[in-house]
Amino acid sequence: MADDTNMNASLSRMLFGMPSQQKLGLIVAVASTVALLTGLFMWGQTPDYRVLYANMSERDGGAVIEALQQQNVPYKFSEGGTLMVPADRVHEMRLQMAAKGLPKGGAVGFELMENQKFGTSQFLEQVNYQRALEGELARSVETMASVSGARVHLAIPKPTVFAREQQKPSASVVLALHAGRSLEAGQVSSIVHLISSSVPNMPSQAVTVVDQTGTLLSSARDSGAEQVMDATQLKYIRQIEQDYVKRIEDILIPITGAQNVRAQVTASLDFSQSEQTAEIYKPNQPPNQAAVRSLQTLETQSGSTTTGGVPGALSNQPPVPATAPITTPAATAATGAATAPTNAHKELTTNYEVDRTIQHTKSPTGNIQRLSIAVVVNNPSSTDNDGKVTSRPYTDAEKAQITALVKETVGFDEKRGDSLNLLNSAFNNEQVEIPETPIWKQPDTIAMAKDIFKFLLIAGGIGFLLFGVIKPAFKTIVEQSAAQEEAWATVSHGQVAHNTGGAAGQYAPQQSASSYEDNLQLAKQLAKDDPKIVATVVKEWVNKE
């Protein structure tokens, strides 16, 4: 206890007796040490932040931040306006924000029509409806996994009653894709048909889709434009080739075994479209089967007028139709009239239907032009009674049977130019071992190494402060304090011996003049440099007396 008291007293005298500059330096060193330790501790406790949302509108960003503040969730912003939260709460926050309907997105939908004011003009109603339709379409497109944002622009012409002046509506879609994502041709086609089906009378060719880099994703195809092979046609070719490969393997596996046959098929397809219209005239049909189109008959007669007979009612009758009798009628003969010779002319015109055939032929697309087939079969193996496995190549007869089976399976056609190549060879069954990822390249190891490095850095900083800064400083202070205590003890002993007679008599013979002068000069210098120490010593003398 006495040692602790003396130590505390010594430290107190040391601190009060230190010059102002040393006190200031000691305070700065202690404050810097505390600040550095606090910073290292907080850095070690700082969570790892991950992206919660990116490219949000200002309205959505404010709503999300308000929700995070209500739940006391820390957040921060990075470059580009990306909102970040602790990594262990990213999925939780996304689910909670989705339950609250956040973020809503920058586009407005049909909720715009709910707040219509009284007295709104028809033009403003039409504009609001178009805005609402564009917003709803943009929201539907944004539900796709690869799309982070979308904008839809509709060009809807004004309706007219004149059929010749009617115009079809069109649309333009701008997509913002996630980093590293792309859209397949089928996905672009689905967006095009989604837009065209949502607007009345809009053809799919009138929808244009581009991405944020300005790349045209949709290509409008006119009926007269040149057709090029697209992803759909390539996919169709791959499906046909895979179907033929599966057929070949299914027919040969029961013979060769599951791992003893390999097949590849290359199909050449014709996707060109052709239309043909023909008008054919055949020879006239037989007269009895001909279809009469029109019939025209013309008869004329010329000659003298018939005279004779008794004047009166009988002779004044209207003329009868002209005839050409072989014999003279009895009435005429009876009347005794004289008839002059007549000239008769008759024309008959018959028009028959022309036998005509009109053919309109449109050839189908995707016809197979040629098949190239390659089949490799392994040598068959057998096991004898001793358990020894031997293999042999197929005979020519067996290879001919396999070739015939393959031809029948794929519908081989020599006239079409199909080719088949069958190879019988021993397979190389050596398995290639895929090297495992070194443990120092695995993601878990890298994450653990980062954590260990962080804690080692913190421990190194603490060790440096303790053993490199604090300990040397206190050692220096303690050594200075011990030197001062020793000096003051010497000075105090000399002053006491000078003021007391008996003690001075005993001490004076043992002390040389030079030692006394040195102690006296040291005491004067200490009193001049720091009067507080002198006052402390005098105070101790007074208290002792």
Backbone torsions as a table, in degrees:
resi	resn	phi	psi	omega
1	MET	NA	-40.0	179.7
2	ALA	-65.3	-37.4	178.9
3	ASP	-64.1	-40.8	178.3
4	ASP	-63.8	-41.0	-179.9
5	THR	-64.2	-43.1	178.9
6	ASN	-64.6	-37.6	178.7
7	MET	-65.5	-44.4	178.7
8	ASN	-62.7	-41.1	179.1
9	ALA	-64.9	-39.1	178.7
10	SER	-65.2	-43.9	178.2
11	LEU	-63.0	-40.0	178.9
12	SER	-63.0	-46.1	178.8
13	ARG	-64.0	-34.0	-179.3
14	MET	-67.9	-44.5	-178.7
15	LEU	-67.7	-44.0	-179.7
16	PHE	-72.3	-26.0	-178.0
17	GLY	-90.2	-5.2	179.8
18	MET	-72.5	147.7	174.1
19	PRO	-63.9	163.5	-177.5
20	SER	-64.1	-37.9	-179.4
21	GLN	-65.6	-40.3	178.1
22	GLN	-67.4	-39.0	176.7
23	LYS	-61.6	-44.9	179.7
24	LEU	-62.7	-42.2	178.6
25	GLY	-63.7	-40.4	178.1
26	LEU	-64.6	-40.8	179.4
27	ILE	-64.5	-43.8	179.5
28	VAL	-63.1	-41.0	179.9
29	ALA	-64.2	-44.5	179.4
30	VAL	-64.8	-42.2	180.0
31	ALA	-64.7	-41.4	178.7
32	SER	-64.0	-39.5	179.1
33	THR	-63.9	-45.2	179.1
34	VAL	-63.3	-42.5	-179.9
35	ALA	-64.7	-41.6	-179.9
36	LEU	-66.0	-42.9	177.5
37	LEU	-62.9	-41.1	178.7
38	THR	-64.1	-42.7	178.5
39	GLY	-63.4	-41.7	177.6
40	LEU	-64.0	-39.7	178.8
41	PHE	-65.3	-44.8	-180.0
42	MET	-67.0	-36.5	178.0
43	TRP	-65.5	-36.9	176.7
44	GLY	-68.2	-28.8	-180.0
45	GLN	-91.6	-5.2	-178.0
46	THR	-69.5	127.9	-179.2
47	PRO	-74.4	160.4	176.6
48	ASP	-83.4	126.2	-175.4
49	TYR	-95.8	144.3	176.5
50	ARG	-129.7	161.8	-176.1
51	VAL	-73.0	126.7	173.5
52	LEU	-92.1	-54.6	176.4
53	TYR	-142.6	151.3	177.7
54	ALA	-134.3	151.8	176.9
55	ASN	57.3	45.3	177.0
56	MET	-87.9	154.2	173.1
57	SER	-74.2	164.4	-177.8
58	GLU	-64.4	-37.3	179.8
59	ARG	-65.7	-46.1	178.9
60	ASP	-66.9	-38.3	179.1
61	GLY	-61.6	-42.2	177.8
62	GLY	-64.6	-39.5	179.4
63	ALA	-67.2	-39.5	-179.9
64	VAL	-68.2	-41.6	179.2
65	ILE	-64.1	-40.1	177.7
66	GLU	-61.7	-40.9	178.1
67	ALA	-66.1	-37.8	177.9
68	LEU	-67.4	-38.9	178.5
69	GLN	-66.1	-35.1	177.9
70	GLN	-65.5	-30.0	-179.9
71	GLN	-97.4	6.1	178.7
72	ASN	56.7	42.9	178.0
73	VAL	-98.3	122.7	179.2
74	PRO	-67.8	147.6	179.8
75	TYR	-150.9	163.6	175.2
76	LYS	-156.9	162.5	-178.9
77	PHE	-107.6	146.7	174.1
78	SER	-116.6	-177.7	-178.8
79	GLU	-64.2	139.6	-179.2
80	GLY	90.4	7.7	178.5
81	GLY	74.5	28.3	179.2
82	THR	-86.4	129.2	179.0
83	LEU	-91.3	127.6	-176.0
84	MET	-124.0	144.7	178.4
85	VAL	-133.1	167.3	176.8
86	PRO	-53.6	143.0	-173.4
87	ALA	-60.8	-33.3	-176.7
88	ASP	-78.2	-3.3	-179.2
89	ARG	-122.1	11.8	-177.6
90	VAL	-64.7	-53.8	-177.1
91	HIS	-65.5	-37.6	178.6
92	GLU	-62.2	-44.4	-178.9
93	MET	-67.3	-36.9	178.9
94	ARG	-64.4	-40.9	178.0
95	LEU	-65.4	-41.8	179.9
96	GLN	-67.4	-39.6	177.7
97	MET	-66.0	-38.6	178.2
98	ALA	-64.6	-35.7	177.6
99	ALA	-65.0	-29.5	178.2
100	LYS	-89.8	1.1	179.4
101	GLY	77.7	28.2	-179.4
102	LEU	-116.2	146.5	-10.8
103	PRO	-76.6	148.3	-177.2
104	LYS	-80.4	-21.8	-177.1
105	GLY	93.1	154.3	-176.1
106	GLY	-74.4	-23.4	-176.5
107	ALA	-82.8	145.9	176.4
108	VAL	-101.0	147.7	-178.8
109	GLY	-109.1	-148.1	-176.7
110	PHE	-71.8	-4.3	172.7
111	GLU	-66.4	-14.5	175.7
112	LEU	-65.0	-27.5	-179.1
113	MET	-80.3	-7.8	-177.5
114	GLU	-78.5	-21.5	-175.6
115	ASN	-111.8	40.5	178.3
116	GLN	-71.7	133.7	179.8
117	LYS	-85.6	154.8	179.6
118	PHE	-71.6	134.8	179.8
119	GLY	89.9	13.4	178.5
120	THR	-69.5	136.4	-178.3
121	SER	-71.5	162.1	179.6
122	GLN	-65.6	-35.3	178.4
123	PHE	-64.1	-43.6	179.6
124	LEU	-66.4	-36.5	176.6
125	GLU	-63.1	-40.8	179.1
126	GLN	-66.4	-39.3	178.1
127	VAL	-64.9	-44.0	178.6
128	ASN	-63.5	-37.9	178.5
129	TYR	-65.3	-41.2	178.4
130	GLN	-65.6	-41.0	176.7
131	ARG	-61.7	-43.3	179.9
132	ALA	-64.4	-41.0	179.5
133	LEU	-65.9	-39.9	177.3
134	GLU	-63.4	-41.6	178.7
135	GLY	-64.6	-42.4	179.2
136	GLU	-64.7	-40.3	178.1
137	LEU	-65.8	-39.5	178.4
138	ALA	-63.2	-41.3	177.7
139	ARG	-63.1	-39.0	179.8
140	SER	-65.8	-39.0	179.5
141	VAL	-69.3	-35.3	-178.6
142	GLU	-68.5	-13.5	178.0
143	THR	-72.6	-12.5	177.3
144	MET	-70.0	145.6	-172.5
145	ALA	-64.9	-36.0	-175.0
146	SER	-84.7	-8.6	-174.4
147	VAL	-102.0	123.6	176.1
148	SER	-93.9	-25.8	178.7
149	GLY	-160.0	155.6	-178.0
150	ALA	-150.7	147.9	173.6
151	ARG	-132.3	135.9	-177.6
152	VAL	-121.4	130.0	177.7
153	HIS	-119.1	121.3	-179.9
154	LEU	-105.4	135.6	173.7
155	ALA	-114.0	94.3	-176.7
156	ILE	-103.0	114.4	-178.8
157	PRO	-70.7	158.6	179.0
158	LYS	-73.1	132.4	-178.4
159	PRO	-65.7	147.0	179.0
160	THR	-138.7	156.2	-178.9
161	VAL	-87.0	-11.0	-179.4
162	PHE	-89.9	123.7	-175.9
163	ALA	-66.0	-34.8	-177.9
164	ARG	-71.4	-23.4	-177.3
165	GLU	-96.6	2.2	179.5
166	GLN	-71.4	138.3	179.7
167	GLN	-121.5	148.7	179.0
168	LYS	-84.3	142.6	176.2
169	PRO	-72.3	159.7	178.4
170	SER	-138.6	167.6	-176.7
171	ALA	-147.2	150.9	174.8
172	SER	-129.8	134.7	-176.8
173	VAL	-124.3	127.6	176.8
174	VAL	-112.6	122.7	-176.5
175	LEU	-110.0	140.0	171.0
176	ALA	-110.7	109.2	-175.8
177	LEU	-91.1	152.6	175.5
178	HIS	-65.4	156.6	-178.9
179	ALA	-62.1	129.0	178.5
180	GLY	80.3	3.9	-179.6
181	ARG	-102.3	158.2	176.0
182	SER	-148.8	162.6	-179.4
183	LEU	-108.0	136.9	174.8
184	GLU	-79.8	167.5	-178.7
185	ALA	-62.3	-36.5	178.6
186	GLY	-66.1	-36.7	178.0
187	GLN	-68.4	-39.8	176.4
188	VAL	-63.6	-41.6	178.5
189	SER	-63.5	-36.5	178.0
190	SER	-65.8	-38.0	177.1
191	ILE	-65.0	-42.2	179.8
192	VAL	-61.3	-45.9	-178.8
193	HIS	-71.6	-30.3	175.7
194	LEU	-63.1	-44.6	-179.8
195	ILE	-68.5	-46.0	-177.0
196	SER	-67.0	-30.7	179.6
197	SER	-78.6	-17.2	-178.4
198	SER	-89.5	-15.1	-179.6
199	VAL	-115.3	126.9	-178.4
200	PRO	-62.1	140.0	174.4
201	ASN	62.6	23.6	178.3
202	MET	-99.7	118.1	176.0
203	PRO	-76.0	154.7	-179.7
204	SER	-66.5	-25.8	178.7
205	GLN	-69.7	-14.7	-177.8
206	ALA	-92.1	8.8	-179.8
207	VAL	-107.4	126.0	179.7
208	THR	-114.8	130.5	-178.6
209	VAL	-122.0	126.6	176.3
210	VAL	-131.3	160.4	177.4
211	ASP	-103.5	-175.6	-174.7
212	GLN	-68.8	-16.6	177.4
213	THR	-92.0	1.0	-179.1
214	GLY	85.9	9.6	179.5
215	THR	-78.7	129.3	178.6
216	LEU	-75.3	118.5	-178.3
217	LEU	-94.4	-27.3	179.8
218	SER	-112.1	140.9	178.4
219	SER	-120.6	115.1	179.4
220	ALA	-71.6	132.3	-177.5
221	ARG	-113.7	117.5	174.1
222	ASP	-84.2	161.2	-178.6
223	SER	-65.4	-29.6	-180.0
224	GLY	-96.6	0.1	-177.8
225	ALA	-77.0	156.8	-180.0
226	GLU	-72.5	129.5	-178.6
227	GLN	-85.9	134.6	176.4
228	VAL	-119.3	157.1	-178.6
229	MET	-71.5	125.0	-179.4
230	ASP	-107.4	-176.0	-177.0
231	ALA	-65.0	-31.7	-179.8
232	THR	-65.1	-41.8	179.0
233	GLN	-67.2	-40.6	177.0
234	LEU	-62.1	-40.6	177.8
235	LYS	-63.6	-37.2	178.2
236	TYR	-64.5	-40.3	178.0
237	ILE	-63.1	-44.0	-179.9
238	ARG	-63.4	-37.3	178.5
239	GLN	-64.2	-41.4	178.9
240	ILE	-65.2	-43.9	-179.7
241	GLU	-63.9	-42.8	178.7
242	GLN	-66.0	-33.8	178.2
243	ASP	-65.7	-41.5	177.6
244	TYR	-66.2	-40.4	178.5
245	VAL	-61.7	-43.1	179.8
246	LYS	-64.1	-38.8	177.8
247	ARG	-61.9	-44.8	-178.9
248	ILE	-63.9	-46.0	-179.1
249	GLU	-66.0	-37.3	179.3
250	ASP	-64.7	-33.2	-178.3
251	ILE	-83.9	-24.5	-177.0
252	LEU	-99.1	-23.7	-178.1
253	ILE	-58.7	-42.2	177.1
254	PRO	-60.5	-21.0	-178.7
255	ILE	-93.7	-46.3	-173.6
256	THR	-96.5	-23.9	-174.0
257	GLY	106.9	161.8	-171.5
258	ALA	-67.6	-36.8	-175.2
259	GLN	-104.2	19.4	-173.7
260	ASN	-117.5	16.9	179.4
261	VAL	-144.9	138.4	174.4
262	ARG	-133.7	137.9	-177.5
263	ALA	-140.5	144.8	175.4
264	GLN	-138.5	139.4	-178.7
265	VAL	-129.7	132.1	174.5
266	THR	-115.2	119.9	-177.2
267	ALA	-108.1	133.8	174.8
268	SER	-107.7	115.9	-174.9
269	LEU	-113.6	152.6	178.7
270	ASP	-108.5	112.7	179.4
271	PHE	-103.0	11.4	179.0
272	SER	-73.3	145.3	179.8
273	GLN	-108.8	135.1	179.6
274	SER	-138.1	140.7	177.2
275	GLU	-126.8	140.7	-176.5
276	GLN	-138.1	132.5	176.6
277	THR	-122.0	125.0	-176.9
278	ALA	-127.9	139.6	175.5
279	GLU	-121.1	113.4	-171.2
280	ILE	-113.3	132.2	175.9
281	TYR	-109.7	124.4	179.5
282	LYS	-98.3	164.9	174.3
283	PRO	-62.2	158.2	-179.0
284	ASN	-63.2	147.4	-178.9
285	GLN	-75.7	170.8	173.2
286	PRO	-58.9	149.7	-176.8
287	PRO	-58.1	-36.3	-178.9
288	ASN	-72.4	-15.3	179.3
289	GLN	-109.8	-0.9	-177.3
290	ALA	-73.6	143.3	177.0
291	ALA	-93.2	120.6	-178.2
292	VAL	-77.4	127.3	179.4
293	ARG	-90.4	-42.9	177.5
294	SER	-155.6	151.9	-179.9
295	LEU	-134.9	129.1	-177.1
296	GLN	-132.6	127.2	-178.8
297	THR	-122.8	132.5	-180.0
298	LEU	-130.9	123.8	178.8
299	GLU	-126.5	134.4	177.8
300	THR	-134.6	148.0	176.7
301	GLN	-134.8	145.8	178.3
302	SER	-142.2	145.7	-179.3
303	GLY	162.9	-175.8	-179.3
304	SER	-78.7	162.1	-179.7
305	THR	-84.0	140.0	-179.5
306	THR	-71.7	130.4	179.1
307	THR	-124.4	157.9	177.7
308	GLY	123.1	175.1	-179.4
309	GLY	94.6	169.4	-179.0
310	VAL	-84.5	128.1	178.7
311	PRO	-60.4	145.7	179.6
312	GLY	142.5	-155.0	-173.8
313	ALA	-70.0	-33.7	-175.9
314	LEU	-70.9	-34.6	-177.0
315	SER	-85.7	-11.3	-179.3
316	ASN	-100.4	33.1	177.0
317	GLN	-82.6	153.0	178.2
318	PRO	-67.0	153.7	-177.5
319	PRO	-67.2	144.4	178.8
320	VAL	-88.5	161.6	177.5
321	PRO	-57.0	145.5	-177.9
322	ALA	-69.5	136.6	177.4
323	THR	-136.6	167.4	178.2
324	ALA	-126.7	72.3	-178.0
325	PRO	-73.7	149.5	177.7
326	ILE	-73.7	-37.9	-179.5
327	THR	-115.3	155.4	-179.2
328	THR	-76.0	132.0	179.2
329	PRO	-60.5	153.5	-178.1
330	ALA	-68.3	-33.0	-178.6
331	ALA	-64.7	-38.7	-178.5
332	THR	-68.4	-42.0	178.9
333	ALA	-63.9	-34.4	-178.1
334	ALA	-68.9	-36.3	-178.5
335	THR	-73.5	-21.0	177.2
336	GLY	74.9	25.3	-178.1
337	ALA	-83.5	152.3	179.5
338	ALA	-98.6	128.9	-178.0
339	THR	-116.4	129.0	-179.2
340	ALA	-85.2	158.4	178.6
341	PRO	-63.5	142.9	-179.8
342	THR	-120.0	155.0	174.2
343	ASN	-108.3	126.7	-178.9
344	ALA	-116.2	139.2	179.5
345	HIS	-133.6	130.8	-176.1
346	LYS	-133.7	130.8	178.6
347	GLU	-124.0	137.2	179.1
348	LEU	-130.8	117.8	-179.3
349	THR	-118.5	123.9	-179.6
350	THR	-121.4	124.4	176.2
351	ASN	-107.0	126.3	180.0
352	TYR	-103.2	154.7	176.2
353	GLU	-68.5	139.3	178.8
354	VAL	-82.4	133.7	179.0
355	ASP	-80.1	106.6	-175.8
356	ARG	-130.2	139.2	178.8
357	THR	-125.3	126.2	177.8
358	ILE	-111.4	122.8	-179.6
359	GLN	-117.8	131.1	175.7
360	HIS	-120.2	109.6	-174.2
361	THR	-116.8	129.6	175.9
362	LYS	-121.6	113.6	-176.2
363	SER	-73.0	140.4	178.1
364	PRO	-72.0	153.3	178.6
365	THR	-96.2	160.0	178.0
366	GLY	81.8	24.8	177.5
367	ASN	-75.1	141.2	179.7
368	ILE	-77.0	121.7	177.7
369	GLN	-92.3	-36.3	-176.3
370	ARG	-161.6	146.8	176.1
371	LEU	-122.2	131.9	174.3
372	SER	-116.6	118.3	-171.3
373	ILE	-119.6	132.3	175.2
374	ALA	-128.0	126.0	-177.5
375	VAL	-128.8	131.6	176.6
376	VAL	-122.1	126.5	179.6
377	VAL	-120.3	144.1	-179.8
378	ASN	-82.1	155.6	176.2
379	ASN	-64.6	135.4	177.5
380	PRO	-68.9	141.5	-179.3
381	SER	-114.4	153.5	179.2
382	SER	-142.8	155.0	-178.2
383	THR	-117.8	126.8	-179.2
384	ASP	-85.5	-173.9	-177.6
385	ASN	-65.8	-28.0	179.6
386	ASP	-83.7	0.9	-179.9
387	GLY	84.2	11.9	179.4
388	LYS	-86.2	131.3	-177.7
389	VAL	-95.2	126.2	177.2
390	THR	-126.8	153.5	178.7
391	SER	-130.4	154.9	-178.7
392	ARG	-144.5	155.2	176.0
393	PRO	-77.5	159.8	177.4
394	TYR	-71.4	148.3	174.5
395	THR	-76.4	167.8	179.6
396	ASP	-63.0	-36.2	179.3
397	ALA	-66.8	-41.2	178.9
398	GLU	-66.9	-39.9	177.7
399	LYS	-66.3	-33.6	176.6
400	ALA	-66.1	-39.1	177.3
401	GLN	-64.6	-42.8	178.7
402	ILE	-64.0	-40.6	177.9
403	THR	-62.1	-42.1	179.1
404	ALA	-64.3	-40.1	178.2
405	LEU	-62.5	-42.5	-179.8
406	VAL	-65.0	-42.7	179.5
407	LYS	-62.1	-43.4	179.1
408	GLU	-67.1	-32.4	-177.4
409	THR	-69.5	-42.1	-175.6
410	VAL	-93.4	-3.3	-177.0
411	GLY	70.6	54.2	-175.3
412	PHE	-63.6	133.5	-178.7
413	ASP	-133.6	110.6	-180.0
414	GLU	-68.4	-35.2	-179.6
415	LYS	-64.1	-29.1	179.3
416	ARG	-78.9	-14.2	179.9
417	GLY	96.2	18.6	-179.9
418	ASP	-67.7	149.7	179.4
419	SER	-133.8	146.8	-179.5
420	LEU	-137.5	129.9	178.4
421	ASN	-126.0	116.8	-179.5
422	LEU	-110.1	126.7	-179.6
423	LEU	-123.9	130.3	176.0
424	ASN	-110.8	115.2	-177.2
425	SER	-151.5	156.0	178.4
426	ALA	-75.0	131.8	-179.8
427	PHE	-77.7	149.0	173.1
428	ASN	-89.0	105.2	-175.0
429	ASN	-90.9	10.4	178.3
430	GLU	-68.6	126.7	-178.5
431	GLN	-87.3	129.8	178.2
432	VAL	-87.2	118.2	-179.6
433	GLU	-81.8	125.5	178.3
434	ILE	-81.4	121.7	-178.4
435	PRO	-63.8	137.5	178.6
436	GLU	-74.5	153.2	178.9
437	THR	-69.6	126.5	179.1
438	PRO	-55.7	149.6	-176.1
439	ILE	-63.6	-27.8	-179.1
440	TRP	-80.1	-5.3	175.4
441	LYS	-104.2	-5.2	-179.1
442	GLN	-72.8	143.3	-177.1
443	PRO	-59.4	-38.5	-179.7
444	ASP	-65.0	-40.1	179.0
445	THR	-65.7	-39.9	179.6
446	ILE	-64.3	-42.8	179.0
447	ALA	-64.0	-42.0	178.5
448	MET	-65.2	-38.6	179.1
449	ALA	-64.1	-37.1	177.6
450	LYS	-63.5	-43.4	179.4
451	ASP	-64.3	-43.2	179.6
452	ILE	-63.3	-42.0	179.1
453	PHE	-62.1	-38.1	179.9
454	LYS	-65.1	-44.7	-179.7
455	PHE	-69.5	-36.7	176.0
456	LEU	-64.2	-37.5	177.5
457	LEU	-64.4	-40.7	177.8
458	ILE	-64.5	-45.3	179.9
459	ALA	-63.9	-39.2	177.5
460	GLY	-63.9	-39.6	177.5
461	GLY	-64.5	-41.9	178.6
462	ILE	-65.1	-43.3	179.0
463	GLY	-62.8	-40.0	178.3
464	PHE	-63.2	-40.9	179.7
465	LEU	-66.6	-40.6	-176.2
466	LEU	-71.7	-48.8	-172.7
467	PHE	-96.2	-18.1	-178.5
468	GLY	-102.4	-21.9	-176.1
469	VAL	-120.4	-56.9	-172.1
470	ILE	-70.8	-48.9	-176.6
471	LYS	-62.8	-46.9	176.2
472	PRO	-61.6	-34.8	179.9
473	ALA	-66.2	-46.9	179.7
474	PHE	-67.4	-34.2	177.5
475	LYS	-63.3	-41.7	177.6
476	THR	-63.8	-42.2	-179.6
477	ILE	-64.8	-42.0	-179.4
478	VAL	-65.6	-41.9	178.8
479	GLU	-63.9	-40.7	177.2
480	GLN	-64.7	-39.4	179.5
481	SER	-64.9	-41.8	179.5
482	ALA	-64.6	-39.9	178.8
483	ALA	-64.5	-40.6	179.0
484	GLN	-66.5	-40.6	178.3
485	GLU	-62.7	-42.3	179.6
486	GLU	-64.7	-40.9	179.6
487	ALA	-65.7	-42.7	-179.0
488	TRP	-70.5	-32.4	176.3
489	ALA	-64.9	-39.6	178.2
490	THR	-65.1	-44.6	179.9
491	VAL	-63.8	-44.1	-179.0
492	SER	-62.8	-40.1	-179.7
493	HIS	-65.2	-39.7	179.1
494	GLY	-68.1	-39.3	178.9
495	GLN	-67.3	-39.1	179.6
496	VAL	-65.0	-41.1	179.3
497	ALA	-65.9	-30.5	179.9
498	HIS	-74.2	-34.0	-176.4
499	ASN	-86.0	-19.0	-178.9
500	THR	-106.0	134.7	-175.0
501	GLY	-71.9	-54.2	-174.6
502	GLY	-64.3	-42.9	-179.3
503	ALA	-67.3	-35.3	-179.3
504	ALA	-69.5	-32.3	178.6
505	GLY	-67.7	-36.2	179.3
506	GLN	-75.2	-30.6	-173.9
507	TYR	-88.3	-30.0	-174.8
508	ALA	-61.3	-42.0	-179.0
509	PRO	-66.0	-25.2	-176.5
510	GLN	-87.6	-11.7	-174.4
511	GLN	-109.7	131.6	179.2
512	SER	-82.9	160.9	-177.9
513	ALA	-66.4	-37.0	-178.4
514	SER	-65.8	-38.1	178.1
515	SER	-66.1	-39.0	179.7
516	TYR	-66.9	-41.7	-179.6
517	GLU	-66.4	-37.6	178.4
518	ASP	-64.9	-42.6	178.8
519	ASN	-65.5	-37.0	180.0
520	LEU	-66.9	-43.0	177.5
521	GLN	-64.3	-37.4	177.6
522	LEU	-64.5	-40.4	179.2
523	ALA	-65.8	-41.2	178.6
524	LYS	-63.9	-41.5	-178.7
525	GLN	-66.6	-40.8	176.8
526	LEU	-64.1	-40.6	178.7
527	ALA	-65.2	-32.4	179.4
528	LYS	-75.3	-39.3	-177.8
529	ASP	-74.4	-41.8	-175.9
530	ASP	-142.2	93.2	-179.8
531	PRO	-63.9	-22.6	-177.4
532	LYS	-63.5	-37.6	178.9
533	ILE	-64.6	-42.2	178.0
534	VAL	-61.4	-42.3	179.1
535	ALA	-64.1	-37.2	179.0
536	THR	-65.3	-42.6	178.9
537	VAL	-64.3	-43.9	179.0
538	VAL	-62.7	-38.7	179.4
539	LYS	-63.5	-38.8	177.4
540	GLU	-66.6	-37.3	177.1
541	TRP	-63.0	-43.2	-178.0
542	VAL	-65.6	-41.5	-179.9
543	ASN	-65.1	-34.5	179.9
544	LYS	-69.7	-38.2	-180.0
545	GLU	-71.5	NA	NA
